[in-house]
Amino acid sequence: MKQPIIGYHKDEEDDWVAELRCGHNQHVRHNPPWMLRPWVMTLQGRESRLGKELNCKKCDRNESKDFEPPCQD
């Protein structure tokens, strides 16, 4: 299920994690040659992706939320 990115944080291993509107987290690593996401390396790049949708496999599996997302009015 597609979910928009609403924020980011770093995990304990210093990797970037996208926070999705559904309340799930998803890693957004730049790890060439397997994962090419150079946009995650800069604040401007991350901000440019806010609102973009990622496929949330946790939603597809009906998993519980990782965090409580802010209310959407």
mmCIF file of the N, C-alpha and C atoms, coordinates in Angstrom:
data_MODEL
# 
_entry.id   MODEL 
# 
loop_
_atom_site.group_PDB 
_atom_site.id 
_atom_site.type_symbol 
_atom_site.label_atom_id 
_atom_site.label_alt_id 
_atom_site.label_comp_id 
_atom_site.label_asym_id 
_atom_site.label_entity_id 
_atom_site.label_seq_id 
_atom_site.pdbx_PDB_ins_code 
_atom_site.Cartn_x 
_atom_site.Cartn_y 
_atom_site.Cartn_z 
_atom_site.occupancy 
_atom_site.B_iso_or_equiv 
_atom_site.pdbx_formal_charge 
_atom_site.auth_seq_id 
_atom_site.auth_comp_id 
_atom_site.auth_asym_id 
_atom_site.auth_atom_id 
_atom_site.pdbx_PDB_model_num 
ATOM 1   N N  . MET A 1 1  ? 0.835  -1.162 0.000  1.00 0.00 ? 1  MET A N  1 
ATOM 2   C CA . MET A 1 1  ? 0.000  0.000  0.000  1.00 0.00 ? 1  MET A CA 1 
ATOM 3   C C  . MET A 1 1  ? 0.895  1.245  0.000  1.00 0.00 ? 1  MET A C  1 
ATOM 4   N N  . LYS A 1 2  ? 0.580  2.182  -0.855 1.00 0.00 ? 2  LYS A N  1 
ATOM 5   C CA . LYS A 1 2  ? 1.360  3.423  -0.967 1.00 0.00 ? 2  LYS A CA 1 
ATOM 6   C C  . LYS A 1 2  ? 1.010  4.366  0.187  1.00 0.00 ? 2  LYS A C  1 
ATOM 7   N N  . GLN A 1 3  ? 2.059  4.925  0.812  1.00 0.00 ? 3  GLN A N  1 
ATOM 8   C CA . GLN A 1 3  ? 1.887  5.862  1.916  1.00 0.00 ? 3  GLN A CA 1 
ATOM 9   C C  . GLN A 1 3  ? 2.870  7.019  1.754  1.00 0.00 ? 3  GLN A C  1 
ATOM 10  N N  . PRO A 1 4  ? 2.448  8.256  2.020  1.00 0.00 ? 4  PRO A N  1 
ATOM 11  C CA . PRO A 1 4  ? 3.345  9.405  1.876  1.00 0.00 ? 4  PRO A CA 1 
ATOM 12  C C  . PRO A 1 4  ? 4.330  9.525  3.040  1.00 0.00 ? 4  PRO A C  1 
ATOM 13  N N  . ILE A 1 5  ? 5.498  10.061 2.724  1.00 0.00 ? 5  ILE A N  1 
ATOM 14  C CA . ILE A 1 5  ? 6.523  10.351 3.732  1.00 0.00 ? 5  ILE A CA 1 
ATOM 15  C C  . ILE A 1 5  ? 6.129  11.645 4.452  1.00 0.00 ? 5  ILE A C  1 
ATOM 16  N N  . ILE A 1 6  ? 6.149  11.604 5.804  1.00 0.00 ? 6  ILE A N  1 
ATOM 17  C CA . ILE A 1 6  ? 5.816  12.803 6.577  1.00 0.00 ? 6  ILE A CA 1 
ATOM 18  C C  . ILE A 1 6  ? 7.009  13.317 7.390  1.00 0.00 ? 6  ILE A C  1 
ATOM 19  N N  . GLY A 1 7  ? 8.080  12.545 7.467  1.00 0.00 ? 7  GLY A N  1 
ATOM 20  C CA . GLY A 1 7  ? 9.255  12.966 8.228  1.00 0.00 ? 7  GLY A CA 1 
ATOM 21  C C  . GLY A 1 7  ? 10.356 11.931 8.146  1.00 0.00 ? 7  GLY A C  1 
ATOM 22  N N  . TYR A 1 8  ? 11.441 12.196 8.865  1.00 0.00 ? 8  TYR A N  1 
ATOM 23  C CA . TYR A 1 8  ? 12.607 11.308 8.866  1.00 0.00 ? 8  TYR A CA 1 
ATOM 24  C C  . TYR A 1 8  ? 13.248 11.306 10.241 1.00 0.00 ? 8  TYR A C  1 
ATOM 25  N N  . HIS A 1 9  ? 13.975 10.261 10.524 1.00 0.00 ? 9  HIS A N  1 
ATOM 26  C CA . HIS A 1 9  ? 14.867 10.216 11.682 1.00 0.00 ? 9  HIS A CA 1 
ATOM 27  C C  . HIS A 1 9  ? 15.973 9.217  11.371 1.00 0.00 ? 9  HIS A C  1 
ATOM 28  N N  . LYS A 1 10 ? 17.005 9.220  12.196 1.00 0.00 ? 10 LYS A N  1 
ATOM 29  C CA . LYS A 1 10 ? 18.083 8.241  12.042 1.00 0.00 ? 10 LYS A CA 1 
ATOM 30  C C  . LYS A 1 10 ? 17.915 7.138  13.077 1.00 0.00 ? 10 LYS A C  1 
ATOM 31  N N  . ASP A 1 11 ? 18.265 5.924  12.693 1.00 0.00 ? 11 ASP A N  1 
ATOM 32  C CA . ASP A 1 11 ? 18.186 4.801  13.620 1.00 0.00 ? 11 ASP A CA 1 
ATOM 33  C C  . ASP A 1 11 ? 19.490 4.673  14.410 1.00 0.00 ? 11 ASP A C  1 
ATOM 34  N N  . GLU A 1 12 ? 19.572 3.658  15.231 1.00 0.00 ? 12 GLU A N  1 
ATOM 35  C CA . GLU A 1 12 ? 20.745 3.462  16.091 1.00 0.00 ? 12 GLU A CA 1 
ATOM 36  C C  . GLU A 1 12 ? 22.018 3.155  15.304 1.00 0.00 ? 12 GLU A C  1 
ATOM 37  N N  . GLU A 1 13 ? 21.883 2.768  14.048 1.00 0.00 ? 13 GLU A N  1 
ATOM 38  C CA . GLU A 1 13 ? 23.051 2.492  13.192 1.00 0.00 ? 13 GLU A CA 1 
ATOM 39  C C  . GLU A 1 13 ? 23.366 3.675  12.268 1.00 0.00 ? 13 GLU A C  1 
ATOM 40  N N  . ASP A 1 14 ? 22.716 4.824  12.513 1.00 0.00 ? 14 ASP A N  1 
ATOM 41  C CA . ASP A 1 14 ? 22.937 6.053  11.760 1.00 0.00 ? 14 ASP A CA 1 
ATOM 42  C C  . ASP A 1 14 ? 22.405 5.990  10.331 1.00 0.00 ? 14 ASP A C  1 
ATOM 43  N N  . ASP A 1 15 ? 21.417 5.135  10.086 1.00 0.00 ? 15 ASP A N  1 
ATOM 44  C CA . ASP A 1 15 ? 20.756 5.048  8.779  1.00 0.00 ? 15 ASP A CA 1 
ATOM 45  C C  . ASP A 1 15 ? 19.478 5.878  8.823  1.00 0.00 ? 15 ASP A C  1 
ATOM 46  N N  . TRP A 1 16 ? 19.112 6.494  7.692  1.00 0.00 ? 16 TRP A N  1 
ATOM 47  C CA . TRP A 1 16 ? 17.893 7.286  7.617  1.00 0.00 ? 16 TRP A CA 1 
ATOM 48  C C  . TRP A 1 16 ? 16.666 6.391  7.523  1.00 0.00 ? 16 TRP A C  1 
ATOM 49  N N  . VAL A 1 17 ? 15.628 6.815  8.221  1.00 0.00 ? 17 VAL A N  1 
ATOM 50  C CA . VAL A 1 17 ? 14.353 6.103  8.263  1.00 0.00 ? 17 VAL A CA 1 
ATOM 51  C C  . VAL A 1 17 ? 13.252 7.102  7.905  1.00 0.00 ? 17 VAL A C  1 
ATOM 52  N N  . ALA A 1 18 ? 12.411 6.748  6.941  1.00 0.00 ? 18 ALA A N  1 
ATOM 53  C CA . ALA A 1 18 ? 11.266 7.584  6.592  1.00 0.00 ? 18 ALA A CA 1 
ATOM 54  C C  . ALA A 1 18 ? 10.110 7.245  7.519  1.00 0.00 ? 18 ALA A C  1 
ATOM 55  N N  . GLU A 1 19 ? 9.429  8.294  7.969  1.00 0.00 ? 19 GLU A N  1 
ATOM 56  C CA . GLU A 1 19 ? 8.218  8.136  8.771  1.00 0.00 ? 19 GLU A CA 1 
ATOM 57  C C  . GLU A 1 19 ? 7.041  8.313  7.824  1.00 0.00 ? 19 GLU A C  1 
ATOM 58  N N  . LEU A 1 20 ? 6.169  7.316  7.761  1.00 0.00 ? 20 LEU A N  1 
ATOM 59  C CA . LEU A 1 20 ? 5.052  7.335  6.828  1.00 0.00 ? 20 LEU A CA 1 
ATOM 60  C C  . LEU A 1 20 ? 3.760  7.738  7.528  1.00 0.00 ? 20 LEU A C  1 
ATOM 61  N N  . ARG A 1 21 ? 2.840  8.319  6.782  1.00 0.00 ? 21 ARG A N  1 
ATOM 62  C CA . ARG A 1 21 ? 1.572  8.804  7.338  1.00 0.00 ? 21 ARG A CA 1 
ATOM 63  C C  . ARG A 1 21 ? 0.788  7.705  8.048  1.00 0.00 ? 21 ARG A C  1 
ATOM 64  N N  . CYS A 1 22 ? 0.969  6.479  7.657  1.00 0.00 ? 22 CYS A N  1 
ATOM 65  C CA . CYS A 1 22 ? 0.244  5.357  8.254  1.00 0.00 ? 22 CYS A CA 1 
ATOM 66  C C  . CYS A 1 22 ? 0.739  5.015  9.657  1.00 0.00 ? 22 CYS A C  1 
ATOM 67  N N  . GLY A 1 23 ? 1.898  5.585  10.056 1.00 0.00 ? 23 GLY A N  1 
ATOM 68  C CA . GLY A 1 23 ? 2.457  5.275  11.366 1.00 0.00 ? 23 GLY A CA 1 
ATOM 69  C C  . GLY A 1 23 ? 3.553  4.226  11.333 1.00 0.00 ? 23 GLY A C  1 
ATOM 70  N N  . HIS A 1 24 ? 3.973  3.835  10.133 1.00 0.00 ? 24 HIS A N  1 
ATOM 71  C CA . HIS A 1 24 ? 5.073  2.885  9.989  1.00 0.00 ? 24 HIS A CA 1 
ATOM 72  C C  . HIS A 1 24 ? 6.355  3.621  9.619  1.00 0.00 ? 24 HIS A C  1 
ATOM 73  N N  . ASN A 1 25 ? 7.476  3.021  9.953  1.00 0.00 ? 25 ASN A N  1 
ATOM 74  C CA . ASN A 1 25 ? 8.797  3.510  9.562  1.00 0.00 ? 25 ASN A CA 1 
ATOM 75  C C  . ASN A 1 25 ? 9.339  2.627  8.445  1.00 0.00 ? 25 ASN A C  1 
ATOM 76  N N  . GLN A 1 26 ? 10.145 3.223  7.567  1.00 0.00 ? 26 GLN A N  1 
ATOM 77  C CA . GLN A 1 26 ? 10.784 2.460  6.495  1.00 0.00 ? 26 GLN A CA 1 
ATOM 78  C C  . GLN A 1 26 ? 12.169 3.033  6.234  1.00 0.00 ? 26 GLN A C  1 
ATOM 79  N N  . HIS A 1 27 ? 13.184 2.174  6.225  1.00 0.00 ? 27 HIS A N  1 
ATOM 80  C CA . HIS A 1 27 ? 14.539 2.625  5.924  1.00 0.00 ? 27 HIS A CA 1 
ATOM 81  C C  . HIS A 1 27 ? 14.617 3.158  4.497  1.00 0.00 ? 27 HIS A C  1 
ATOM 82  N N  . VAL A 1 28 ? 15.368 4.234  4.346  1.00 0.00 ? 28 VAL A N  1 
ATOM 83  C CA . VAL A 1 28 ? 15.620 4.826  3.023  1.00 0.00 ? 28 VAL A CA 1 
ATOM 84  C C  . VAL A 1 28 ? 17.132 5.012  2.886  1.00 0.00 ? 28 VAL A C  1 
ATOM 85  N N  . ARG A 1 29 ? 17.816 3.900  2.741  1.00 0.00 ? 29 ARG A N  1 
ATOM 86  C CA . ARG A 1 29 ? 19.286 3.901  2.695  1.00 0.00 ? 29 ARG A CA 1 
ATOM 87  C C  . ARG A 1 29 ? 19.813 4.237  1.309  1.00 0.00 ? 29 ARG A C  1 
ATOM 88  N N  . HIS A 1 30 ? 20.950 4.910  1.307  1.00 0.00 ? 30 HIS A N  1 
ATOM 89  C CA . HIS A 1 30 ? 21.729 5.084  0.077  1.00 0.00 ? 30 HIS A CA 1 
ATOM 90  C C  . HIS A 1 30 ? 22.932 4.168  0.241  1.00 0.00 ? 30 HIS A C  1 
ATOM 91  N N  . ASN A 1 31 ? 22.890 3.025  -0.422 1.00 0.00 ? 31 ASN A N  1 
ATOM 92  C CA . ASN A 1 31 ? 23.906 1.990  -0.254 1.00 0.00 ? 31 ASN A CA 1 
ATOM 93  C C  . ASN A 1 31 ? 24.281 1.426  -1.622 1.00 0.00 ? 31 ASN A C  1 
ATOM 94  N N  . PRO A 1 32 ? 25.004 2.230  -2.435 1.00 0.00 ? 32 PRO A N  1 
ATOM 95  C CA . PRO A 1 32 ? 25.370 1.763  -3.774 1.00 0.00 ? 32 PRO A CA 1 
ATOM 96  C C  . PRO A 1 32 ? 26.199 0.485  -3.712 1.00 0.00 ? 32 PRO A C  1 
ATOM 97  N N  . PRO A 1 33 ? 26.087 -0.395 -4.670 1.00 0.00 ? 33 PRO A N  1 
ATOM 98  C CA . PRO A 1 33 ? 25.257 -0.316 -5.872 1.00 0.00 ? 33 PRO A CA 1 
ATOM 99  C C  . PRO A 1 33 ? 23.864 -0.905 -5.683 1.00 0.00 ? 33 PRO A C  1 
ATOM 100 N N  . TRP A 1 34 ? 23.512 -1.362 -4.491 1.00 0.00 ? 34 TRP A N  1 
ATOM 101 C CA . TRP A 1 34 ? 22.225 -2.034 -4.288 1.00 0.00 ? 34 TRP A CA 1 
ATOM 102 C C  . TRP A 1 34 ? 21.071 -1.061 -4.123 1.00 0.00 ? 34 TRP A C  1 
ATOM 103 N N  . MET A 1 35 ? 21.267 -0.019 -3.381 1.00 0.00 ? 35 MET A N  1 
ATOM 104 C CA . MET A 1 35 ? 20.219 0.984  -3.142 1.00 0.00 ? 35 MET A CA 1 
ATOM 105 C C  . MET A 1 35 ? 20.760 2.340  -3.563 1.00 0.00 ? 35 MET A C  1 
ATOM 106 N N  . LEU A 1 36 ? 20.128 2.952  -4.530 1.00 0.00 ? 36 LEU A N  1 
ATOM 107 C CA . LEU A 1 36 ? 20.580 4.251  -5.017 1.00 0.00 ? 36 LEU A CA 1 
ATOM 108 C C  . LEU A 1 36 ? 19.558 5.319  -4.619 1.00 0.00 ? 36 LEU A C  1 
ATOM 109 N N  . ARG A 1 37 ? 19.823 5.963  -3.514 1.00 0.00 ? 37 ARG A N  1 
ATOM 110 C CA . ARG A 1 37 ? 18.970 7.043  -3.027 1.00 0.00 ? 37 ARG A CA 1 
ATOM 111 C C  . ARG A 1 37 ? 19.854 8.208  -2.565 1.00 0.00 ? 37 ARG A C  1 
ATOM 112 N N  . PRO A 1 38 ? 20.566 8.840  -3.483 1.00 0.00 ? 38 PRO A N  1 
ATOM 113 C CA . PRO A 1 38 ? 21.455 9.933  -3.082 1.00 0.00 ? 38 PRO A CA 1 
ATOM 114 C C  . PRO A 1 38 ? 20.710 11.099 -2.439 1.00 0.00 ? 38 PRO A C  1 
ATOM 115 N N  . TRP A 1 39 ? 19.413 11.254 -2.718 1.00 0.00 ? 39 TRP A N  1 
ATOM 116 C CA . TRP A 1 39 ? 18.626 12.335 -2.142 1.00 0.00 ? 39 TRP A CA 1 
ATOM 117 C C  . TRP A 1 39 ? 18.565 12.270 -0.615 1.00 0.00 ? 39 TRP A C  1 
ATOM 118 N N  . VAL A 1 40 ? 18.734 11.075 -0.043 1.00 0.00 ? 40 VAL A N  1 
ATOM 119 C CA . VAL A 1 40 ? 18.625 10.931 1.410  1.00 0.00 ? 40 VAL A CA 1 
ATOM 120 C C  . VAL A 1 40 ? 19.837 11.518 2.136  1.00 0.00 ? 40 VAL A C  1 
ATOM 121 N N  . MET A 1 41 ? 20.903 11.810 1.428  1.00 0.00 ? 41 MET A N  1 
ATOM 122 C CA . MET A 1 41 ? 22.148 12.270 2.044  1.00 0.00 ? 41 MET A CA 1 
ATOM 123 C C  . MET A 1 41 ? 22.138 13.747 2.434  1.00 0.00 ? 41 MET A C  1 
ATOM 124 N N  . THR A 1 42 ? 21.185 14.533 1.910  1.00 0.00 ? 42 THR A N  1 
ATOM 125 C CA . THR A 1 42 ? 21.150 15.961 2.234  1.00 0.00 ? 42 THR A CA 1 
ATOM 126 C C  . THR A 1 42 ? 19.769 16.349 2.764  1.00 0.00 ? 42 THR A C  1 
ATOM 127 N N  . LEU A 1 43 ? 19.749 17.385 3.577  1.00 0.00 ? 43 LEU A N  1 
ATOM 128 C CA . LEU A 1 43 ? 18.491 17.902 4.101  1.00 0.00 ? 43 LEU A CA 1 
ATOM 129 C C  . LEU A 1 43 ? 17.577 18.325 2.955  1.00 0.00 ? 43 LEU A C  1 
ATOM 130 N N  . GLN A 1 44 ? 18.135 19.022 1.984  1.00 0.00 ? 44 GLN A N  1 
ATOM 131 C CA . GLN A 1 44 ? 17.344 19.467 0.837  1.00 0.00 ? 44 GLN A CA 1 
ATOM 132 C C  . GLN A 1 44 ? 16.751 18.278 0.085  1.00 0.00 ? 44 GLN A C  1 
ATOM 133 N N  . GLY A 1 45 ? 17.535 17.223 -0.099 1.00 0.00 ? 45 GLY A N  1 
ATOM 134 C CA . GLY A 1 45 ? 17.045 16.032 -0.783 1.00 0.00 ? 45 GLY A CA 1 
ATOM 135 C C  . GLY A 1 45 ? 15.911 15.371 -0.014 1.00 0.00 ? 45 GLY A C  1 
ATOM 136 N N  . ARG A 1 46 ? 16.089 15.223 1.294  1.00 0.00 ? 46 ARG A N  1 
ATOM 137 C CA . ARG A 1 46 ? 15.029 14.604 2.104  1.00 0.00 ? 46 ARG A CA 1 
ATOM 138 C C  . ARG A 1 46 ? 13.761 15.446 2.078  1.00 0.00 ? 46 ARG A C  1 
ATOM 139 N N  . GLU A 1 47 ? 13.926 16.772 2.237  1.00 0.00 ? 47 GLU A N  1 
ATOM 140 C CA . GLU A 1 47 ? 12.750 17.645 2.217  1.00 0.00 ? 47 GLU A CA 1 
ATOM 141 C C  . GLU A 1 47 ? 12.026 17.586 0.876  1.00 0.00 ? 47 GLU A C  1 
ATOM 142 N N  . SER A 1 48 ? 12.774 17.392 -0.206 1.00 0.00 ? 48 SER A N  1 
ATOM 143 C CA . SER A 1 48 ? 12.157 17.327 -1.536 1.00 0.00 ? 48 SER A CA 1 
ATOM 144 C C  . SER A 1 48 ? 11.277 16.093 -1.699 1.00 0.00 ? 48 SER A C  1 
ATOM 145 N N  . ARG A 1 49 ? 11.462 15.101 -0.847 1.00 0.00 ? 49 ARG A N  1 
ATOM 146 C CA . ARG A 1 49 ? 10.693 13.859 -0.946 1.00 0.00 ? 49 ARG A CA 1 
ATOM 147 C C  . ARG A 1 49 ? 9.533  13.790 0.039  1.00 0.00 ? 49 ARG A C  1 
ATOM 148 N N  . LEU A 1 50 ? 9.389  14.805 0.900  1.00 0.00 ? 50 LEU A N  1 
ATOM 149 C CA . LEU A 1 50 ? 8.236  14.816 1.800  1.00 0.00 ? 50 LEU A CA 1 
ATOM 150 C C  . LEU A 1 50 ? 6.957  14.810 0.960  1.00 0.00 ? 50 LEU A C  1 
ATOM 151 N N  . GLY A 1 51 ? 6.022  13.953 1.319  1.00 0.00 ? 51 GLY A N  1 
ATOM 152 C CA . GLY A 1 51 ? 4.772  13.818 0.560  1.00 0.00 ? 51 GLY A CA 1 
ATOM 153 C C  . GLY A 1 51 ? 4.828  12.779 -0.535 1.00 0.00 ? 51 GLY A C  1 
ATOM 154 N N  . LYS A 1 52 ? 6.029  12.384 -0.941 1.00 0.00 ? 52 LYS A N  1 
ATOM 155 C CA . LYS A 1 52 ? 6.153  11.325 -1.954 1.00 0.00 ? 52 LYS A CA 1 
ATOM 156 C C  . LYS A 1 52 ? 5.750  9.997  -1.321 1.00 0.00 ? 52 LYS A C  1 
ATOM 157 N N  . GLU A 1 53 ? 5.217  9.115  -2.109 1.00 0.00 ? 53 GLU A N  1 
ATOM 158 C CA . GLU A 1 53 ? 4.724  7.846  -1.584 1.00 0.00 ? 53 GLU A CA 1 
ATOM 159 C C  . GLU A 1 53 ? 5.749  6.729  -1.712 1.00 0.00 ? 53 GLU A C  1 
ATOM 160 N N  . LEU A 1 54 ? 5.782  5.898  -0.683 1.00 0.00 ? 54 LEU A N  1 
ATOM 161 C CA . LEU A 1 54 ? 6.571  4.669  -0.687 1.00 0.00 ? 54 LEU A CA 1 
ATOM 162 C C  . LEU A 1 54 ? 5.607  3.503  -0.508 1.00 0.00 ? 54 LEU A C  1 
ATOM 163 N N  . ASN A 1 55 ? 5.976  2.357  -1.029 1.00 0.00 ? 55 ASN A N  1 
ATOM 164 C CA . ASN A 1 55 ? 5.166  1.165  -0.822 1.00 0.00 ? 55 ASN A CA 1 
ATOM 165 C C  . ASN A 1 55 ? 5.407  0.653  0.597  1.00 0.00 ? 55 ASN A C  1 
ATOM 166 N N  . CYS A 1 56 ? 4.377  0.636  1.426  1.00 0.00 ? 56 CYS A N  1 
ATOM 167 C CA . CYS A 1 56 ? 4.504  0.212  2.815  1.00 0.00 ? 56 CYS A CA 1 
ATOM 168 C C  . CYS A 1 56 ? 4.109  -1.260 2.945  1.00 0.00 ? 56 CYS A C  1 
ATOM 169 N N  . LYS A 1 57 ? 5.117  -2.098 3.054  1.00 0.00 ? 57 LYS A N  1 
ATOM 170 C CA . LYS A 1 57 ? 4.868  -3.532 3.193  1.00 0.00 ? 57 LYS A CA 1 
ATOM 171 C C  . LYS A 1 57 ? 4.275  -3.872 4.550  1.00 0.00 ? 57 LYS A C  1 
ATOM 172 N N  . LYS A 1 58 ? 4.544  -3.026 5.558  1.00 0.00 ? 58 LYS A N  1 
ATOM 173 C CA . LYS A 1 58 ? 3.955  -3.257 6.874  1.00 0.00 ? 58 LYS A CA 1 
ATOM 174 C C  . LYS A 1 58 ? 2.439  -3.081 6.811  1.00 0.00 ? 58 LYS A C  1 
ATOM 175 N N  . CYS A 1 59 ? 1.952  -2.117 6.023  1.00 0.00 ? 59 CYS A N  1 
ATOM 176 C CA . CYS A 1 59 ? 0.506  -1.962 5.823  1.00 0.00 ? 59 CYS A CA 1 
ATOM 177 C C  . CYS A 1 59 ? -0.058 -3.189 5.108  1.00 0.00 ? 59 CYS A C  1 
ATOM 178 N N  . ASP A 1 60 ? 0.664  -3.653 4.084  1.00 0.00 ? 60 ASP A N  1 
ATOM 179 C CA . ASP A 1 60 ? 0.211  -4.828 3.338  1.00 0.00 ? 60 ASP A CA 1 
ATOM 180 C C  . ASP A 1 60 ? 0.061  -6.045 4.248  1.00 0.00 ? 60 ASP A C  1 
ATOM 181 N N  . ARG A 1 61 ? 0.929  -6.119 5.286  1.00 0.00 ? 61 ARG A N  1 
ATOM 182 C CA . ARG A 1 61 ? 0.883  -7.251 6.229  1.00 0.00 ? 61 ARG A CA 1 
ATOM 183 C C  . ARG A 1 61 ? 0.025  -6.947 7.455  1.00 0.00 ? 61 ARG A C  1 
ATOM 184 N N  . ASN A 1 62 ? -0.619 -5.774 7.464  1.00 0.00 ? 62 ASN A N  1 
ATOM 185 C CA . ASN A 1 62 ? -1.489 -5.350 8.564  1.00 0.00 ? 62 ASN A CA 1 
ATOM 186 C C  . ASN A 1 62 ? -0.758 -5.335 9.905  1.00 0.00 ? 62 ASN A C  1 
ATOM 187 N N  . GLU A 1 63 ? 0.499  -4.872 9.906  1.00 0.00 ? 63 GLU A N  1 
ATOM 188 C CA . GLU A 1 63 ? 1.297  -4.793 11.132 1.00 0.00 ? 63 GLU A CA 1 
ATOM 189 C C  . GLU A 1 63 ? 0.903  -3.571 11.947 1.00 0.00 ? 63 GLU A C  1 
ATOM 190 N N  . SER A 1 64 ? 1.153  -3.628 13.252 1.00 0.00 ? 64 SER A N  1 
ATOM 191 C CA . SER A 1 64 ? 0.847  -2.504 14.123 1.00 0.00 ? 64 SER A CA 1 
ATOM 192 C C  . SER A 1 64 ? 1.781  -1.340 13.813 1.00 0.00 ? 64 SER A C  1 
ATOM 193 N N  . LYS A 1 65 ? 1.357  -0.130 14.206 1.00 0.00 ? 65 LYS A N  1 
ATOM 194 C CA . LYS A 1 65 ? 2.110  1.090  13.926 1.00 0.00 ? 65 LYS A CA 1 
ATOM 195 C C  . LYS A 1 65 ? 3.412  1.127  14.715 1.00 0.00 ? 65 LYS A C  1 
ATOM 196 N N  . ASP A 1 66 ? 4.414  1.769  14.136 1.00 0.00 ? 66 ASP A N  1 
ATOM 197 C CA . ASP A 1 66 ? 5.688  2.003  14.799 1.00 0.00 ? 66 ASP A CA 1 
ATOM 198 C C  . ASP A 1 66 ? 5.634  3.267  15.659 1.00 0.00 ? 66 ASP A C  1 
ATOM 199 N N  . PHE A 1 67 ? 4.754  4.205  15.301 1.00 0.00 ? 67 PHE A N  1 
ATOM 200 C CA . PHE A 1 67 ? 4.593  5.468  16.036 1.00 0.00 ? 67 PHE A CA 1 
ATOM 201 C C  . PHE A 1 67 ? 3.188  5.981  15.747 1.00 0.00 ? 67 PHE A C  1 
ATOM 202 N N  . GLU A 1 68 ? 2.755  6.932  16.541 1.00 0.00 ? 68 GLU A N  1 
ATOM 203 C CA . GLU A 1 68 ? 1.436  7.548  16.322 1.00 0.00 ? 68 GLU A CA 1 
ATOM 204 C C  . GLU A 1 68 ? 1.621  8.792  15.470 1.00 0.00 ? 68 GLU A C  1 
ATOM 205 N N  . PRO A 1 69 ? 1.144  8.762  14.206 1.00 0.00 ? 69 PRO A N  1 
ATOM 206 C CA . PRO A 1 69 ? 1.315  9.926  13.337 1.00 0.00 ? 69 PRO A CA 1 
ATOM 207 C C  . PRO A 1 69 ? 0.447  11.088 13.798 1.00 0.00 ? 69 PRO A C  1 
ATOM 208 N N  . PRO A 1 70 ? 0.843  12.319 13.454 1.00 0.00 ? 70 PRO A N  1 
ATOM 209 C CA . PRO A 1 70 ? 0.025  13.480 13.811 1.00 0.00 ? 70 PRO A CA 1 
ATOM 210 C C  . PRO A 1 70 ? -1.330 13.430 13.103 1.00 0.00 ? 70 PRO A C  1 
ATOM 211 N N  . CYS A 1 71 ? -2.319 14.059 13.702 1.00 0.00 ? 71 CYS A N  1 
ATOM 212 C CA . CYS A 1 71 ? -3.668 14.099 13.109 1.00 0.00 ? 71 CYS A CA 1 
ATOM 213 C C  . CYS A 1 71 ? -3.627 14.824 11.779 1.00 0.00 ? 71 CYS A C  1 
ATOM 214 N N  . GLN A 1 72 ? -4.374 14.316 10.828 1.00 0.00 ? 72 GLN A N  1 
ATOM 215 C CA . GLN A 1 72 ? -4.502 14.948 9.515  1.00 0.00 ? 72 GLN A CA 1 
ATOM 216 C C  . GLN A 1 72 ? -5.856 15.622 9.440  1.00 0.00 ? 72 GLN A C  1 
ATOM 217 N N  . ASP A 1 73 ? -5.881 16.938 9.389  1.00 0.00 ? 73 ASP A N  1 
ATOM 218 C CA . ASP A 1 73 ? -7.154 17.686 9.310  1.00 0.00 ? 73 ASP A CA 1 
ATOM 219 C C  . ASP A 1 73 ? -7.575 17.873 7.887  1.00 0.00 ? 73 ASP A C  1 
# 
